[in-house]
Amino acid sequence: MGNKLTKVADFLVKLALAEDVGHGDITTRAVVDKEARAKAVVTVKEDGVIAGLGIAAEVFRHLDRRVRFSPRVRDGAAVKKGKVIAVVSGPARAILTGERTALNFLQHLSGIATLTEQFVSRVAGRGSRVKILDTRKTAPGLRVPEKYAVRCGGGVNHRLGLYDAILIKDNHIKLARGIQKAVQRARDEGKGKKIEVEAKTVGQVKEVIAAGADRVLLDNMSRKTMKEAVKLCKKAGVKTEASGGVDLSNVAAIARTGVDFISIGALTHSAPALDINLKIK
């Protein structure tokens, strides 16, 4: 894990354990001997891409440093149903207490990585260089690990937050009284940051190009309109990003319009959890 993810993971694990364990795992304390030791395997129940092994390891480390979490694959690995992805050994109480929290992180993040890889695969080949991007449509507090999971699936991160890139959307344009004024103000205040502007029509795309923006966000355009917009932008040397209504059934067709990027909120807000379990041996 990177430094930022490591710091966030420590906070998230403490929060998750406080939520789940509270003042103690009363079932495990009642049923399992204090000195009992155990070994468990973590297995995927369906094909997918793994993400979150480091966070899962942190869960057990916070509960008892004597627990050993031994990954059998790396984050980003494509695995088949039945693959053992980790072995956990040590004090039995800590293993059982941490089971659900560790799996929650693993299943959620692996689900994001798996869905991302599916989108990436759909646009790969035939000379396509389009990049699949995530968005800020993340679960509150989970943005850093969720965007990490996107990278594990072969996607590329868009801005992490409002502070690291300029994206002028329709409401900004309305309040600034036009695309030209919005871009000019962003350039004056943006301290050299690249400027991206949302456009819904070819007319707006022409305005964005004239205003001197670096990238145009083609929002919910038909593919015919998108092709026309892409042609104009390529001629002007402006990058293009398609967004809105993207799913696995149409992403390849969108890629064929020639856009440089395709952003997909579903990568993080709608990815189904990957089925993973932990069983005592």
C-alpha positions in Angstrom: 0.0 0.0 0.0 1.1 3.6 -0.6 1.7 6.0 2.2 -1.6 7.8 1.8 -3.5 4.5 1.7 -1.6 3.2 4.7 -2.5 6.2 6.8 -6.2 6.1 5.7 -6.3 2.3 6.3 -5.2 2.6 9.9 -8.0 5.1 10.6 -10.6 3.1 8.7 -9.7 -0.2 10.4 -10.0 1.4 13.8 -13.4 2.9 12.9 -14.7 -0.4 11.4 -13.6 -2.5 14.4 -15.1 0.0 16.8 -18.3 -0.3 14.9 -18.4 -4.1 14.7 -16.6 -5.2 17.9 -17.7 -2.4 20.3 -16.9 -3.5 23.9 -16.1 -7.0 22.8 -17.0 -10.1 20.7 -19.2 -11.7 23.3 -19.9 -14.8 21.2 -16.3 -15.7 20.6 -15.3 -14.9 24.2 -18.0 -17.3 25.4 -17.3 -20.1 23.0 -13.6 -20.1 22.2 -10.8 -20.7 24.7 -8.5 -17.7 25.3 -5.4 -19.7 24.5 -6.8 -21.5 21.4 -4.9 -21.1 18.2 -6.2 -21.6 14.7 -5.4 -21.5 11.0 -7.9 -20.3 8.4 -7.9 -19.9 4.6 -9.4 -17.0 2.7 -10.9 -18.2 -0.6 -12.7 -16.6 -3.5 -16.0 -18.1 -4.5 -16.1 -16.6 -7.9 -13.7 -15.3 -10.6 -12.4 -11.8 -10.0 -9.6 -9.3 -9.3 -8.2 -8.9 -5.8 -7.8 -5.6 -3.9 -7.5 -4.8 -0.2 -5.2 -7.5 1.1 -3.1 -5.0 3.0 -6.2 -3.5 4.7 -7.4 -7.0 5.6 -4.0 -7.7 7.2 -4.3 -4.4 9.2 -7.6 -5.6 10.7 -5.9 -8.7 12.3 -2.9 -6.7 13.3 -5.0 -4.2 15.2 -6.7 -7.0 17.1 -3.7 -9.1 17.9 -0.2 -8.6 16.6 0.4 -12.4 17.0 -2.0 -13.1 14.1 -0.1 -13.8 10.9 -1.9 -12.8 7.6 -0.1 -14.4 4.7 -1.3 -13.4 1.2 -1.0 -16.0 -1.5 -1.5 -13.5 -4.3 -1.0 -9.7 -4.8 -3.5 -7.0 -5.1 -4.4 -6.7 -8.8 -4.2 -10.4 -9.4 -6.9 -12.0 -11.5 -8.1 -15.2 -9.7 -10.4 -18.0 -10.4 -13.2 -19.4 -8.3 -11.7 -21.6 -5.5 -8.4 -19.8 -5.3 -6.9 -19.4 -1.8 -5.8 -15.8 -1.6 -4.5 -15.7 2.0 -3.8 -17.9 5.0 -4.5 -16.5 8.5 -2.9 -18.1 11.6 -2.6 -17.3 15.3 -4.9 -16.7 18.2 -8.3 -18.1 17.3 -10.3 -15.4 19.1 -8.6 -12.6 17.1 -9.2 -14.5 13.8 -12.9 -14.9 14.4 -13.4 -11.4 15.7 -11.7 -9.8 12.7 -13.2 -12.1 10.1 -16.2 -10.0 9.0 -14.4 -6.7 9.1 -11.5 -8.0 7.0 -13.8 -9.7 4.5 -16.0 -6.5 4.2 -12.9 -4.6 3.0 -11.7 -7.4 0.8 -15.1 -8.1 -0.8 -15.9 -4.5 -1.4 -12.5 -3.4 -2.8 -12.1 -6.6 -4.9 -15.6 -6.0 -6.3 -14.5 -2.6 -7.5 -11.3 -4.0 -9.0 -13.2 -6.7 -10.7 -15.8 -4.4 -12.3 -13.0 -2.0 -13.4 -11.1 -4.8 -15.1 -14.3 -5.8 -17.0 -14.6 -2.2 -18.4 -10.9 -2.1 -19.2 -11.1 -5.4 -21.0 -14.1 -4.2 -23.1 -12.1 -1.3 -24.5 -8.7 -3.0 -25.0 -7.3 -3.9 -28.4 -7.7 -2.6 -31.9 -5.3 0.2 -31.2 -7.5 1.7 -28.5 -5.7 3.9 -26.0 -8.7 5.1 -24.1 -8.3 5.2 -20.4 -11.1 4.1 -17.9 -11.4 6.7 -15.2 -13.2 6.7 -11.8 -15.1 9.6 -10.4 -15.8 11.2 -7.0 -18.9 9.1 -6.6 -17.4 7.1 -3.7 -18.6 6.0 -0.3 -17.9 8.8 2.2 -14.6 8.1 3.9 -13.6 5.3 1.5 -12.4 7.3 -1.4 -8.7 6.5 -1.1 -9.1 2.7 -0.8 -11.8 2.7 -3.5 -9.6 4.6 -6.0 -6.8 2.3 -5.1 -9.0 -0.7 -6.0 -9.8 1.0 -9.4 -6.0 1.1 -10.1 -5.8 -2.6 -9.1 -8.4 -3.3 -11.8 -6.4 -1.5 -14.5 -8.3 1.8 -14.3 -6.9 5.3 -13.9 -7.8 7.8 -11.1 -9.5 11.0 -12.0 -9.1 13.8 -9.4 -9.0 12.6 -5.8 -11.0 15.6 -4.5 -12.0 19.1 -5.3 -8.6 20.4 -4.3 -6.4 18.7 -6.9 -8.0 19.4 -10.3 -10.3 22.0 -11.9 -13.5 20.6 -13.4 -16.0 23.3 -14.4 -19.5 21.8 -14.6 -22.9 23.2 -15.6 -23.7 24.9 -12.3 -20.3 26.6 -12.3 -20.9 27.8 -15.8 -24.3 29.2 -14.9 -23.0 31.0 -11.8 -20.0 32.4 -13.7 -22.3 33.6 -16.5 -20.8 31.5 -19.3 -18.0 29.2 -20.3 -15.6 31.9 -21.4 -15.8 33.7 -18.1 -15.7 30.5 -16.1 -12.5 29.3 -17.8 -10.9 32.8 -17.5 -11.5 32.9 -13.8 -10.3 29.4 -13.3 -7.1 30.3 -15.2 -6.6 33.4 -13.1 -7.1 31.5 -9.8 -6.0 28.0 -10.7 -2.2 28.4 -10.3 -1.4 26.6 -13.4 -3.8 23.7 -13.0 -5.2 22.0 -16.1 -8.8 23.0 -16.8 -11.6 20.7 -17.8 -15.0 21.9 -18.8 -18.3 20.0 -19.1 -20.2 20.3 -22.4 -23.5 18.8 -23.4 -23.7 20.1 -27.0 -21.4 20.6 -30.0 -22.0 24.3 -29.6 -20.7 24.2 -26.0 -17.7 22.1 -27.1 -16.8 24.9 -29.6 -17.0 27.4 -26.7 -14.8 25.3 -24.5 -12.2 25.1 -27.3 -12.3 28.8 -27.9 -11.9 29.5 -24.2 -8.7 27.5 -24.2 -9.5 24.7 -21.8 -7.3 21.6 -21.7 -10.0 18.9 -21.7 -13.7 18.8 -22.4 -16.1 16.5 -20.6 -18.6 15.2 -23.1 -21.7 14.7 -20.9 -24.4 12.3 -21.9 -23.9 12.8 -25.6 -25.2 10.5 -28.3 -22.4 8.7 -30.1 -23.0 10.6 -33.3 -22.7 13.9 -31.4 -19.7 12.6 -29.5 -17.9 11.7 -32.7 -18.4 15.2 -34.1 -17.2 16.7 -30.8 -14.1 14.5 -30.7 -13.2 15.5 -34.3 -13.3 19.2 -33.3 -11.3 18.6 -30.2 -8.6 16.6 -31.9 -8.1 19.3 -34.4 -7.7 21.8 -31.6 -5.5 19.6 -29.5 -8.0 19.4 -26.7 -8.4 16.1 -24.8 -11.9 14.5 -24.5 -13.6 12.6 -21.7 -16.9 10.8 -22.2 -19.3 10.5 -19.2 -22.8 9.6 -18.4 -24.8 6.5 -19.1 -21.7 4.3 -19.6 -22.1 0.6 -18.9 -20.5 -2.7 -20.1 -22.9 -3.0 -23.0 -21.9 0.4 -24.6 -18.4 1.2 -23.4 -16.7 -0.3 -26.4 -18.8 1.7 -28.8 -18.1 4.9 -26.8 -14.4 4.1 -27.0 -14.7 3.8 -30.8 -15.7 7.5 -31.0 -12.0 8.3 -30.4 -12.4 9.8 -26.9 -9.2 9.9 -24.7 -11.0 9.0 -21.4 -14.2 7.4 -20.3 -15.3 8.2 -16.7 -17.6 5.8 -14.9 -19.2 6.4 -11.5 -20.4 2.9 -11.3 -16.9 1.6 -10.7 -17.1 2.8 -7.2 -20.8 3.4 -6.4 -22.3 0.2 -7.9 -19.7 -2.5 -8.0 -21.1 -5.8 -6.5 -18.9 -7.3 -3.8 -16.7 -10.2 -4.8 -17.7 -13.4 -2.9 -14.9 -14.3 -0.5 -15.0 -16.4 2.6 -12.8 -17.4 5.5 -12.8 -20.9 6.9 -11.0 -22.4 9.8 -9.0 -25.4 8.8 
